[in-house]
Amino acid sequence: MIKTFKTIEEQIAILKSKGLQIEDISYTSDILLRENYFFISGYRHLFLKSSKDRMFIPGTEFKELYAMFNFDRQIRNIFFKNILIVENNAKSIFSYQMSRKYGIKEKNYLNPSNFDRSSDKVKQVNDLLKKIKRQIRINGGQHSATMHYLSNYGYVPFWVVVKVLSFGLISELYTVMKPEDQKEIAENYGIVVSSLIDYFPILANFRNLCAHEDIMYDHKTQKVIDDTKYHAYLNIPKMDGEYIYGKDDLFGLVIILKQLLREEDFIMLINELSYEIDMLEGKLHSIEIDKVLDRMGFPLNYREIARLD
């Protein structure tokens, strides 16, 4: 089926034909023009009678659909700033570990012998070091600190280099470090190496989603995090022996951030999320907030995670 251009009036007619109540045509027209029909309609699934019946639940208003769109935007901003905190912390810890152990010049800290030399990792290490050097060349010229060190000292220390490296590269770098370096870094967070290896790509995935303003609230990751004490403490239900929340969903990201953020930052995160959830609840009429939480992977007692050790 070929998609054709639809005017704002035609877009409103389509939404009405599916049972969506639209009282203020001028308001709705302005929102659709500014925010894009395609992106706003991406939140319709919560408000449909069923996956087969594509009609809206009777009484569903456009303002509810737009409230869901805005809610996702707000929580995306909240998560984004906290993922950036973790990213910055990780870069600082990585650079400290590598500089302390291997030196401050590129030829020292980017020496292949500093990394896992097992046969299955050699090619990955070499390829990764090439990517890092390439990113330094491409982005280094736009970064004042990098230019300063190159001009004045002829080299760039790792604590400066990390600023121009993507979180994806940092994430991959951890997987090829020597086991003893991985262990020392993981100990800074009080978690095991295998968990940190899983957490970084998930964080990088959510980071990219936030940066591109994709739908976040019901996002599912390819990686599934291991069971944690928080799953048990919150009495998250199980189905077929697996926890139904906090594995590959947004609450899984919350559990990761619980372990990687400083306590005060995490408490602020939960407070901000709680505020947005409470605000959304007051704007929903055709569905309950529990339905939204379920799609997010949030247990009803999600707030309790803030006070757990």
Residue pairs with C-beta under 8 A, 6 or more apart in sequence:
6 14
6 37
8 29
8 32
8 33
8 37
9 29
11 32
11 37
12 22
12 25
12 28
12 29
12 32
15 22
15 41
15 62
16 22
18 54
18 55
18 56
19 55
19 56
19 57
19 58
19 60
20 47
20 56
20 60
20 61
20 62
20 65
21 59
21 60
21 61
21 62
22 28
22 61
22 62
23 61
23 62
28 62
31 40
31 62
31 66
32 40
35 66
35 69
39 69
40 65
40 66
40 69
41 65
42 215
43 65
43 68
43 69
43 72
43 215
44 56
44 65
45 51
46 68
46 287
46 291
46 292
46 295
47 56
47 57
47 60
47 64
47 65
47 68
47 286
47 287
48 54
48 55
48 56
48 57
49 55
49 56
49 57
56 286
57 286
57 287
58 286
59 285
59 286
60 286
60 287
61 285
61 286
63 283
64 283
64 284
64 285
64 286
64 287
67 280
67 283
67 284
68 217
68 280
68 292
71 217
71 276
71 277
71 279
71 280
71 292
72 215
72 216
72 217
73 213
74 276
75 216
75 217
75 273
75 276
76 209
76 210
76 213
76 216
77 210
78 269
78 272
78 273
78 276
79 206
79 210
79 216
79 253
79 257
79 269
80 207
80 210
80 211
82 257
82 261
82 265
82 269
83 203
83 206
83 207
83 210
83 257
84 207
85 261
85 265
86 203
86 257
86 260
86 261
87 167
87 170
87 203
87 207
89 260
90 167
90 170
90 200
91 162
91 163
91 165
91 170
92 159
92 162
93 185
93 188
94 158
94 162
94 170
94 173
94 174
94 185
95 157
95 158
95 159
95 161
95 162
96 159
97 181
97 184
97 185
98 109
98 114
98 158
98 181
99 109
99 157
99 158
99 159
101 114
101 181
102 108
102 109
102 111
102 114
103 109
104 155
104 157
104 158
105 155
105 157
106 133
106 136
106 155
106 156
106 161
107 155
109 158
110 129
110 132
110 133
112 122
112 125
112 126
112 129
114 178
115 121
115 125
115 176
115 177
115 178
116 125
116 176
116 177
116 178
116 179
117 125
121 176
124 172
124 175
124 176
125 176
128 169
128 172
128 173
128 176
131 169
132 161
132 165
132 169
132 173
135 164
135 165
135 166
135 169
136 146
136 156
136 161
136 164
139 146
139 164
140 146
140 147
140 150
140 156
140 164
141 147
143 160
143 163
143 164
145 160
145 163
146 156
146 160
146 161
146 163
146 164
149 155
149 156
149 157
149 160
150 156
162 170
165 173
166 204
167 200
167 203
167 204
167 207
168 201
168 204
170 200
171 200
171 201
171 203
171 204
174 182
174 185
174 196
174 197
174 200
175 197
177 185
179 193
182 193
182 196
182 197
183 193
185 196
186 192
186 193
186 195
186 196
189 196
189 259
189 260
190 259
191 259
194 226
195 225
195 226
195 259
198 223
198 225
198 226
199 225
199 256
199 259
199 260
201 223
202 221
202 223
202 225
202 252
202 253
202 256
203 253
203 256
205 221
205 222
205 223
206 216
206 219
206 221
206 253
209 216
209 219
210 216
216 250
217 250
217 292
217 295
217 296
218 249
218 250
218 295
218 296
219 249
219 250
220 248
220 249
221 248
221 249
221 252
222 248
223 248
224 247
224 248
224 252
225 246
225 247
225 248
225 252
225 255
225 256
227 243
228 246
228 255
228 259
229 308
230 246
230 255
230 258
230 305
230 308
231 243
231 245
231 246
231 255
233 304
233 305
233 308
234 246
234 299
234 301
234 302
234 304
234 305
234 308
235 299
235 301
236 243
236 244
236 245
236 246
236 299
237 243
237 244
237 245
238 244
244 297
245 251
245 297
245 298
245 299
246 252
246 254
246 255
246 297
246 299
247 297
248 297
249 296
249 297
250 296
250 297
250 298
251 296
251 297
251 298
251 299
251 302
252 297
254 269
254 270
254 273
254 298
254 302
254 305
255 305
257 266
257 269
258 266
258 305
258 308
261 269
266 306
267 306
270 302
270 303
270 305
270 306
271 306
274 303
277 289
277 292
277 293
280 289
280 292
281 289
284 292
290 300
293 299
293 300
293 302
